[in-house]
Amino acid sequence: MKVRVGAASDIGQVREGNEDAYLVDEPLFAVADGMGGHRGGEVASSLALETIQRSFRRSGSLGEHVEEANRSVFERSQLDRNVAGMGTTLTAALVEGERVRLAHVGDSRAYLFREGELHRLTEDHTLVHRMVREGEISEAEAETHPHRSILTRALGVDPGVQVDEGYVEVAPGDRLLLCTDGLTGMLSEERIREILEETADPHRAVDRFVQEANRAGGVDNITAVILDFEEEGQPTREPSTTTLQDAEPATTTLRAEGAPARGANGETAAHSPRAARRPSPSASRSPEFSGSTRPGAPRSPARRVTRLAIGAGIAVAVLVLALVGLRLYVDSQWFVGVSEDRVAIFRGVPAQVVGFELHSVVLETPIDADEARALALYRDLDDGITADDREGAEAIVEQIRVDVARARAEGP
């Protein structure tokens, strides 16, 4: 089986640095999306891929190589305070002839494009996906949920990590896509499918992914790796799958393969990755009608005014309820941010609506904001560090105070 590869990574339109990384070292391929501040994220993703590449030269399974990468990132974060708390996602693929082994942690993704259909092979390890799986919210609500980026699993956060493992058998004509959420957060799965279908060259395809994700906003780093499977001189055969679900072709699952410590936890991949098609118009339409007015009879002006008044009253009532609900929600939120160049505790959310700030300062501390921003953990302080309640916000402020004092004592 011959593999053609296209890979690209881009900073996007908003971020100051690229915390994504990718590995192309045939037969091993991977993408990683770092977290923990600009420096921490870059170190975590690069270190994870360097470790898995080095570990691959020794014996062991792909999942074991990922576990070693986890240990490397975790140990570095414990030894270097400048990158404390860093972590990274990782989605890796190992090509073994007509079989591709997969290992996955986090919310980067692997997709299989086969005969015009896009199949998601991995499950997002996020809080929102868990809520969807448990029926707390719908898929549509998950797309705009404020906590959709909170990970429930990542490399380097703990000494050990649970790794999803599995494999898929591939055939000539198949395409495997590894990507970070900077792509999937900007483009729908249907648009991803269209680009894979329209663009045969893998280099041009990854370039199109980057261009369109940036045009859509580019709010995160964007990374994509495409593997095209080809076999010269042989016709495309009907491929068989070992870990793809047979019951529903549009749904795939990355399942464990005899590794209970990393994958036999019963977790399955996400739902149909293919966007719903536009329904065909119905053959019969409901006839149009105008209330109870007889055909040709003019409507009473008084009745029309009454209806307008009732409609206006309902609209005002809905608006009042919405404003009350928004106020209650805002008053229940807390975060730590910056006020007058000082670290401060805020009540509300770090946002504005039509020029009105949805927060207010509750406590302004003497901690210098510039000293806090100089530490990797608090580089994004201006965006707000959310807390569950005031006590949680006070605990964050106390930790900032301790870290700033320690940094000041240690000197440059």
N, C-alpha and C positions, 0 to 999 in steps of 0.2 A: 504493500500500500504506500503510495506516494503522498506526501503532505506538503501543501503550499501554505505559507504563513504570511499574514499581514498583521502588523501591530502598530498602535499609535497611542500616545498619551499627551494630554494637553492641560494647561493650567486652568482653563476656563475663563470666564469673564469677571469673576468676583474675587477669588482667592489670591493671596499674595505669593503663595508658593505652591508647588505641586507635591502633595503628600501621597499620591499614587505611585505605584511602581509595577513593572511587568517583567517576566522572565521568559525568554525564548531561547532554549537550549535543548534542541531536539534530542531525545523524545519527550523532554519535560517542558511544560508551559504553565505559567501561573500569572495571576493578577493579585494585587494587594492594595488596600486603601487604608492608609495610616490615620491615627487619631491621637490627640493629646497635645494640641497646639502645633504651630507650624513646624518647629524643629523636631518635636517628639514624633509627629506623624511621619515625617520624612525618614527619621532614623528607624522607626518601627517597621515600616513597609520594606525598606531596603534591607534591613538586617534579617527580616524573616525570609526574604527571597534568597539572599546570600547563603543563609544557613541551609535552606532546603536544597539549594544547588550543590553545596558542599557535602551535605549528608547523603545526597543521592548517589554519590560515587561509592558509598559503602553499601553493604547489604541492608535489607529491611524493607518494609512496606511503605507505600506512599503516606499512609496515615502516621506511621512512626516518624517519618521525616518531618511532617507537619508538627508533630508533638515536640520534636527537637527544636524546631523554629520557635515554638511557643516558649520553651525554656530559655532560649537565647534572648528573646525580647524581654521576658519577665526579669531575668537576672540583670540585664543592662539597666532596666528601669529602677531596680533596687539599688544599684551601685552609683548611678548618675542622677543627681537630683534635678539636673537641667531637663531630663526627659522622664521624670517620675510620673507614673500614671499613664504612660503611653500604651498603645495597643494597635492592632491592625486586623483587618479582614484578610482572608486568603482563600482563593479558589484555584486549585491546581489540577492539571490534566497530564496523565502519563500515557503516551501512545505505545501500545504493544501490538503491532500488526493491525488486525481488524478489531481490536478491543482497546477502549480508552478507559483507564482507571481515573476516578475523580475523588478528590478530597476537598472538603469545604468547611469554612468557619466564617460566620458573619453575614453581611448582606450584599457582597459582590455575588455575581451569578454566572451560571453556565447554561447555555441554550444549545439545543440541537435543531438545526434547520434541515428538514428532510422532505423532499417532494412537495415543496411549497408550503409546508406546515412548520410552525415554530413551536418547539417543546421546551418548557423550562425544566431543567434537570436538578436544580438545587432549591433549597428552602431558605428563605430569609430568617436569620436568627435575630429578630427584632421584637420589641414589646408589642408593636401594633400587629404584626403577623400572628403572634400568640393570641392576641385579643380576637382577631378574625377567626382563628382556628377554634377558639372556645365559644364562638358565637356572640361575643360581647358587642362587636361592631361589624359592619358590612365591608365588603371589598371597596365599595365606593367611598365610604367614610374613611377607610384606611389611607386612601390616596391623598387626603388633605388633613389628616390628623396631625396635631402639633408635635406629637412625640414619635412620628414615624421613623426618625433617624436613631432612636435609642436602641442600642444593641443589647441582646440578652446573652450573646456569646462572642468573644473576640480573642485573638492571639495576644499573649503577653500580659493579660490582666491578672491572671492567677497562675500558680505554679503548674497546674495541669489544665487541660482543655479537652472537651469532647469534640471529636472530629467526625463529621458525616463522611462516610466512604461508600463507594459503589462503582459500577462500571456500566458501560454501554458499548454494544457492538456496532461498528460503523461499516459503511459500504461506500463505494465510489459514488460521488455526487453529494454526499453528506457534508454539512458545514457545522463546525463546533465554534461557538462564540463564548469567550470569557470576557467579562466586563465588570466595571465598578458601578456604583449607584449614581455616579455623575452622568452616566449614559441613560440608565433606566429611569432616573428621576426626571429627565428632560424629554425623553421620547417614549411614546407608548409602545407596547409590544407589537401592535399591529404595524406601526411605522418601522420598527426594527425588522420585522418580517419582510416588509416591502423592499427595504434597502438591500437585504440579503438576496431577495429574489431578483432585483433589478440590476445589481452590480456584481458581475461574475468575478472580477479581479479582487482578491482579498485586500491588497494595498489600497485600492480605490474605495473599497467598502468601508474600511476603518477610517479613512479620511472623510468620507461622507458622514459617518457617525459623529466625528468630532465637529465638523462644520454645522450640522443640523442641531446638535446639542448646544453649541454656542449661540446659534441663532435663536434657540428657544429660551435663552437666558444664561446658560452656562454658569449656574450658581455653585457648581462644585467642579473638582478636577474630573477629567474624562479620560478613561482608559479602556481600550478594546483590543483583544487578540482574536483573530479568526484563523481557524485551521480548516483548510479545504482538503478532502480526502479524494484521491484520484488513483486510478489504475489504468495505465496505458494499454491499449490493444484488447481490452475486455469490455463487453457491454455492461451497463449498470444492471445489477441484479436486485431482486427484492430483498432488502436487508431484514435480518432477524434481530430482535432485541431481547436482552436477558433481564434488564432491570427496568425497562419501560413497561408501564401498565398496559395490559392487553384490552381491558374493558373499554377504555376511552382513549382514542388515538390522540386527542388534543391535550391530554394530561400525562405528565411524566413524573417519575419519582426517583430521587437519589436514595437508594436503599443500602443498608449495610450488607457486607459480604463476610460473614463469619468473624466479626470483630465486635463483640458485645461491649467492650469498654469504650468504643468510639461511635458505633452506629446503630446498634440493635436496641434503640430506645423507643422504637415505634413511631418516631416522628417521620412524617411524609412530606413530600414537596408540595408546592403551592398548587393552586387550582388551574383551570385552563389558561394557558399562556396566550392563547389566540384571542384577539379582541373580537367582540361580537360583531357579526356582519349586519349590515343594514337590512331590516326586514322588508320583504316584498310588499307592495301596497295591496290592501284587501280588494277583493273583486267587487264587493258591494259596500256602499257608504251609507251612513245614517242620514236620512233627509234633514235638511236644515229647517229650523222652525224659529219663530219669534214669540216665545212665551205662549200666553193663552190668547193673544190678540187674533181675531178672526182675519183671514186673508183679505187684504184690501182695506181693512178698517183702520183709521188713524188712531195712534196711541194718545191717551189723555195727557196733556202737559202736566197736570197736577200729579198724576201717577209717576211720570218720569222724574219730577223734582223729588218726590218722596223716595224713589229708588236711589237717586243720587245721594240724598242725605243719609240714608241707611248705609250705603256703600262707604261714604266718607267716614261715618262713625265707626264702622268696623275697621277701616284702615287705621284710624287714629288709635283705636284700642289695641290693635296688633302692634303698632309702633311703640306704644307705651309699655306693653308687656315685654317687648324685645329689649327696650332700654333698661327696664328694671332687671331683667335677666342678665344683661351685659354688666350692669353695675354690681350685682351680686357676685358674678364670676370674677370680675376684676378685683373686688375687695377681698377675695379669698386667695389671691395669688401674691407671692413674695419673690423678690430676687435681690441680688447684690450687684451694684453697678458703680458708676462714677457720678459724683455731683461736685461741681466747683473744684475739680482736680483732686477730690478726696474720695476714698472708698465709702460707699453709703449703702444703707438698707432701704429698699423701695417696697411700697405696697402697690400691687397692680401687675401689669405686664409691660415688658420693654417694647412698646409699639405706639404708633400714632394712628388716629383715624380722622381723616379730613382736617388735619392740622391740630387736633386735640390729643394731648398725651394721655395715655391710659394708665398712668402711674403717678405716684407722689412720693417725695422723700419722707421717710419716717425717722431715720437717724443718720446723721453725717458723722463719720469717724475721723480721727486725726491722721489716719493712715494715708500716706502720699500715693496717689493713683499711679504715678510714673514708676515708683519703686515696685508696686505690685505688678504692673505690666511687664517689667523687666524679667519677671520670672515666667518660665514657659507655661506653667499651669494656669496663669492668670492673664495670658496675652490677649484673650478675647473678653476681658472684663467689661469693655464698653458695650458689648452686646448683651450683657446681663447673665449672671449665674443664677439659675432658678433654684428655689427652695420650697419645701412642702409647707412651711409655716414660718412664723417669726423666729422661733427657737432655732429652726434649721438655718435661717439666714444669719442669725447671730453666731452660730457655730462656724459657718463659712468665713465670716469676718474674723473670728478669733484665729482660725487656721491661717488666713492671709497675714494677720498681724505677726504670728509666730514665724511664718516663712520669711517675711520681710525682715524681721529682726535678726533671724539667723543669717540671711544673706548679707545684711549690713555688717554683722560681726565677722563673717568670713572674709569680707572684702572682695575686691575684683579678682 
